[in-house]
Amino acid sequence: MRAITFQGTGKVQVDNVDDPTIEEPGDIVLKVSSTAICGSDLHLYDGFIPEMRKGDILGHEFMGEIVAVGSGVTGFRQGDRVLVPFNIACGQCDFCRLDAFALCDTTNRDKEKVEAMYGQSPGGMFGYSHLFGGYAGGQAEYVRVPHADVGLVKVPEGVPDERVLFLTDIFPTGYQAAEQIGVGPGDTVAVWGCGPVGQFAILSAFLLGAERVFALDFEPERLAKAREAGAETIDQSSEDSFDRLSELTGGKLPNRCIDAVGMEAHGASTIGAIYDRAKTALMQETDRPNALRDAIMCCRKGGSVSIPGVYAGVVDKFPIGAAFGKGLTLRGGQTHTRAYMERLLAHIEAGRIDPSFIITHRGTLEDGPGFYRTFRDKKDDCIKCVMTP
């Protein structure tokens, strides 16, 4: 089959690789009908996530049709059209029983490596390095899906791929980002980063009843989409985040802040941003926390900061004093995707949201290497690339 494979920092290519097969009774093999490039895939592409190996198949946002079923699978059959959450969860451990699927105790086959970094390991993920199980990803014609009865969600008949594809990751990620810090009626929310996750965080904040939502970014096309969703926008290329948010809120500042950028936050041309670029270039710091610093400094006393943006290692100049002094609550973590898929599918079916608005580029797997460059470099007004193998 054809698949997009990692070849080293800044290089991916489409290769012929072996077709996947059933390995465990709970497996299915999926024929991929749609797959996307996620912003967190760029962390792999840019070399910020360790334990990527040449030839690894990328991709964790995908869906398709079941073409083979393991003997232990009871809820699905050949021909079913399904969504696949990016986390791989066993359904039986203490965390899965609490719907904390991203923290599954059993599915990370490389957990010793992560335990050395974090103390404990989260669960496995598709296409996301040998820190998280080394599972082949879904930017391919076919993919093996373990624990099918736990993760898969059937697609309602007649619903096109583009309306539901993002239930596999970025829509639940944006929703959890808002929900986990208690966004609700009357809240003032600020979202750093108007890429795909940021856009869904904005929409989710409104779904949860937020009174005002501010969107901060450097890219005009992303800010335009945020305005279309109802957000008030701040262009960080020409406006200071704190000063503008203070002005717009009468000095109160937002009480719910969301860092939807993560470890590759470039930041404005400040001393902190320049410091981070230099440190990461020299491999003396793994992550650039510009957006997170900004969110903490701009959050109202007693408020909450959500971190759906991916961080991998350690950061410098972290404003722990501000977080402590203002009594802030910080929540982060990988999304417990399966816990949200059906409730968000209900919003889609009711017509309250059509997630396909985020797609700017469509193509095939053969377009993938070019799409990675375009997405990373924010060329051609690129926000989201979807491929049909």
Stockholm file with secondary structure:
# STOCKHOLM 1.0

chainA/1-389         MRAITFQGTGKVQVDNVDDPTIEEPGDIVLKVSSTAICGSDLHLYDGFIPEMRKGDILGHEFMGEIVAVGSGVTGFRQGDRVLVPFNIACGQCDFCRLDAFALCDTTNRDKEKVEAMYGQSPGGMFGYSHLFGGYAGGQAEYVRVPHADVGLVKVPEGVPDERVLFLTDIFPTGYQAAEQIGVGPGDTVAVWGCGPVGQFAILSAFLLGAERVFALDFEPERLAKAREAGAETIDQSSEDSFDRLSELTGGKLPNRCIDAVGMEAHGASTIGAIYDRAKTALMQETDRPNALRDAIMCCRKGGSVSIPGVYAGVVDKFPIGAAFGKGLTLRGGQTHTRAYMERLLAHIEAGRIDPSFIITHRGTLEDGPGFYRTFRDKKDDCIKCVMTP
#=GR chainA/1-389 SS CEEEEEEETTEEEEEECCCCCCCSTTCEEEEEEEEEECTTHHHHHTTCSSCCCTTCBCCCEEEEEEEEECTTCCSCCTTCEEEECSEECCSCSHHHHTTCGGGCSSSCTTHHHHHHHHSSCCCEEBTSCTTTTCBCCSSBSEEEESSHHHHCEECCTTCCHHHHGGGGTHHHHHHHHHHTTTCCTTCEEEEECCSHHHHHHHHHHHHTTCSEEEEEESCHHHHHHHHHTTCEEEETTTSCHHHHHHHHTTTCCCSEEEECSCTEECCSSSHHHHHHHHHHHTTSCSCEEHHHHHHHHHSCTTCEEEECSCCCSCCSSCCHHHHHHTTCEEEECCCCGGGTHHHHHHHHHTTSCCGGGGCCEEECGGGHHHHHHHHHHTCTTCSCEEECC
#=GC SS_cons         CEEEEEEETTEEEEEECCCCCCCSTTCEEEEEEEEEECTTHHHHHTTCSSCCCTTCBCCCEEEEEEEEECTTCCSCCTTCEEEECSEECCSCSHHHHTTCGGGCSSSCTTHHHHHHHHSSCCCEEBTSCTTTTCBCCSSBSEEEESSHHHHCEECCTTCCHHHHGGGGTHHHHHHHHHHTTTCCTTCEEEEECCSHHHHHHHHHHHHTTCSEEEEEESCHHHHHHHHHTTCEEEETTTSCHHHHHHHHTTTCCCSEEEECSCTEECCSSSHHHHHHHHHHHTTSCSCEEHHHHHHHHHSCTTCEEEECSCCCSCCSSCCHHHHHHTTCEEEECCCCGGGTHHHHHHHHHTTSCCGGGGCCEEECGGGHHHHHHHHHHTCTTCSCEEECC
//
